[in-house]
């Protein structure tokens, strides 16, 4: 599947819609990321967090695919991993071509360096972090990936509904203020 050419103008426009007006430095970096790597805000390749750009796992995989990556190998590093405390370490090797010796990246995860939102997924996060680091080395991406961040800030809060639009669902028999789900009987 061929991807459309990404323009800086479309990336900047969508970035403004999603995150407000980025700083001059952030826009300069976005221009470079667009021109050099064809990373797309619309495709979810990039995230702007606290005024800094981060590449996403899917963005790195798309870039590798466009550049003809020959393969990615992951290896659990058992000597550094410990199932009893949910600590996992992976080594990933990215092969840019059939003759490539490979670009190596390591990734680790345990409950102390991941968000509580993804607790229980330490093994998968460690593998993704290793792959992201190897891909970033292979393709010269100087940005950290979103998945490599340790503790993300709290999840975004849902938009506040004005008081005039709120309804009281507690009258339907629910004790927690949430609407009661209908259960179909067979």
N, C-alpha and C positions, 0 to 999 in steps of 0.2 A: 504494500500500500504506500503510494507516494504521498508525502506530506506537502502541503502548500508552503510556499516561501513565506517566511515570517518577516514582517516589517517592524522596524523600531517604532514607527508611528502607531501601529495597531497595538503593540505591546505596551507603549506608554499610555495610550488612551485607556486600555483595560486596567492597567495598574492604578491609574487615577480613580477609576470607577470603584475598584475593589478596596484600595487602601488610602484614598485621599491623595493629596499632592506629595509625591516623593521628593526628597531633597535633590539638589543639583548633582551631588555625588552619586546618589542612587540612580538618577536618570542617566548619567554618564556610564555607570557600570552596566545598566540595562542595555544601552546602545552597544557596548562592547560584547555583551553576552549574546545579543541578537545577531550582530554582524559575524562574530567569530564562530558561534556554535549553533545558530538558528534555534535557540531556545525560545519557547513560546509561553507567555503568561496564560493564554487561552487554553492551551493543551495541558496546563498544570505542571509545566517543567520547572517553574520558578515560584518561589514564595517570598514576599517581603515581610520580614519580621523585625520589629524594632529598628526600622530604617535600613536594614541590611538584606541583601539578596541571598537566598539559599536555593540550591538546586534540589530537585526531588528525585526519588528513585526512578520513577517513570520517565522523567526527563533524561536521566543518565542512560537508561535502557534505550530510549528512542535515539539518542545521540549515537550510542554504540551500534545500533542497527543501521542508521544512516551511513556510518563510517565503515560498515562491513565487518564488524567484530566477528571473529571466528569461533569464540567460545568463552565460557566462564566456568571455572571449576571451583567448588567450595569444599573445604576440608575442616571438619570439627577438630579443634585442638584439645584433645581429651586431657592432656597433662595440665592444662590451665583451666579446664572446665570443672564444675562441681554441681552435679544434679541436686544435691541436698540443700544447697543455698541458691539454686536457680541462677548460677553464674555460668555463662557460655562464652567461648571464644572460638571464632572461626578465622580461617585463612582463605582468602579468595585470590584466584589467579585469572586475569583477563588476558586473552590471546587476541591481539589485534589482527593478526594474519596467521596463515598456516606455518610460517617460519618463525613467528614470535616466540621468544623465550618466556614471555608473560610478564605482566605487571602485578605485583603482589600487594594486597591490602589486608589488614587485620581488623576485626571488629569484635567488640565484647559487649555484653549486656548482663546486668544483674539488677535486682530491685532497687539498688541505690543510685543507678544512673539512667533510669527510664522514668517516664511519667506514670503516675498511678493509673492513668486511663488505660494503659496497655499492659498492666501487671499480668503476669502469666504467659506472656508472649516473648519472654527473654531470648529463647533459642532463635526464633525467627528474626528478632530485631538484631541480634548479634550477627547472623548471617547476612542480613541486608546491609548492615553497617560495613561489613568486610567487603561485600561486592561494591558498594558505593565508593569506598576508599580506593579499591583497585581500579574502578572505572575512572575516577577522578585523576589518578596518576596516569593511566593509559592515554587519556585524551586531554591532559593538561588543564583541567578545570581547577581553578584556585579557590573555588567556593566550597564551603562546608555543605553537606547535604542536610536537609531537614531531619532525616532519620538518624543522623549521627549526633544530633543535639541530645543532651542528657535530659534535663528536666525542662520540658516546655512549660510555658505559662499556662495558666488555667484555661480550659476550653472556652471558646467564645460564648458569651451569654446570649440566650435567645432575645430577639428584639422585644422591648417592652410594649405591651398592648395598652393603649390609653384606657383609663378607668371607665370611660363611657362605652368601650367595646367589650369589657370583660363581662363574663357571665358567671353566675354562681352554679357550679356543677354539683354542689353538695346536696341539692334537693333531690337528686336521682338515686339516693341510697348509698352513695359512696361516702366513706368516712374520711378520705384524705383530700377531698376537693377535686379529684380527678373524675372524669366521666367514667361510668361503669361500662365495661365492654359487654356487648351482647354475646351470648354463647349459643351457638346453633346446636340443636339436638337432632340426632339421627334416628 
